[in-house]
Amino acid sequence: MADEISVLIVDDSALMRNLIGKMVEATPGLTVAEKAMNGLFALQKIPRVNPDVICLDLEMPEMNGIEFLRERKKQGIDIPVIILSSIAEKGAAITMEALSLGACDFVTKPSGSISEDIHTVADHVTSLLIAYGSQYRRAKGKKVLTPAEYTKKPEPEQGKKTLISSTFGLFGGPAKVEPAAAPVQLRKYGKTEVIAIGISTGGPDALRVVFADLDPDLKQPILVVQHMPAGFTQEFAKSLDRICPLKVKEGEEGDILTPGWVYIAPGNKHVEVERKGGSALIHLSDAPAVSGHRPSADVLFASVAMAYTNHVLGVIMTGMGRDGAQQLGTVYKEGGITLGQDEKTAIVYGMPRVAWELGHVMEQVPLDKMGKRICEVAKTER
């Protein structure tokens, strides 16, 4: 089908190229453009096959993933890249370097470089390929399949799925509806004392844009739930610290929330805020996943709403599914202020869309204006 998203698969393992290729071809809306055994062959094939998205391994001979990304940047190639990363600690640092060089997002291979169980993350991989490939096609003026076109294929090709739930989740749900009536607020807005951000698919890139644009004199602490595996959030925080005028760190148990600091939720831990004396402290929890996630934006939003009532600025950004959408309403009800990323700039307009349709978002903001808007709201005396 001419309108399918074409994927260039780059991996030195013939087994992995084959497994990922089968995964792609089994997904409606995706097709394999070509396969390459390293970055050098990929660069040679790109002008000929003109893919919409690249699935890239990092550890390869002759030209590895990092070298490929550097050369891609040098040549001005703007095709989005999804990294398939090993889960080792070293892999986390290299993955963050890849993101800093322009890769869009990453998925961890379940069992190292050659993962015969790659099928266990198939939905995640293909969802990212669809999300970033669709955005690239739109930017180039190419047709993009709608949810209806995914679901209305009369007869799927042999062995091809009719639909995967995560694929449909990319579009934020069914046809657009008007937002519900906003919740009744229990009190008037107060001065902002804390900022909470919930974000998922598309988040690594989006947070780089937002954090680079924050004012260096912003006084409020910022708490962030970015859905990311354990072992990667510490390196992610370090990578953001290099571009953000504020201090960025991975949140730790008992951290006292300090003005002008940013705390990234550790992978596989919920983040809550507890008041003790005159201080607010981070509490990490191993409680079950909420809205399908740990850390969960819903847990964070509920916690800051309880701890700070009408002194919260809650922000929900790009992401699949609905995590954070419900409890952003608690921030609103308690008298806080809520912002949501707009549809045009969200890689996946899922989480912010559900929050908007529930009536929990006061104002929708494009990505390139989100950093400044957060600062404006936080600095406004009320």
Secondary structure, DSSP 4 states (H G I P E B T S, - for coil): -TTSEEEEEE-S-HHHHHHHHHHHHTSTTEEEEEEESSHHHHHHHHHHH--SEEEEES--SSS-HHHHHHHHHHTT----EEEEE--SHHHHHHHHHHHHTT--EEEE-TTSSS-TTGGGGHHHHHHHHHHHHHHHHHHTT-----HHHHH--SSPPTT--S--HHHHHTTTSSS--PPPPPPPPSS------EEEEEE-TTHHHHHHHHHHTS-TT--S-EEEEE---TTTHHHHHHHHHTT-SSEEEE--TTPBP-TTEEEEPPTT-EEEEEEETTEEEEEEE-PPPBTTBSS-HHHHHHHHHHHHGGGEEEEE-SBSS-TTHHHHHHHHHTT-EEEEE-TTT-SSBSHHHHHHHTT--SEEE-HHHHHHHHHHHHH---
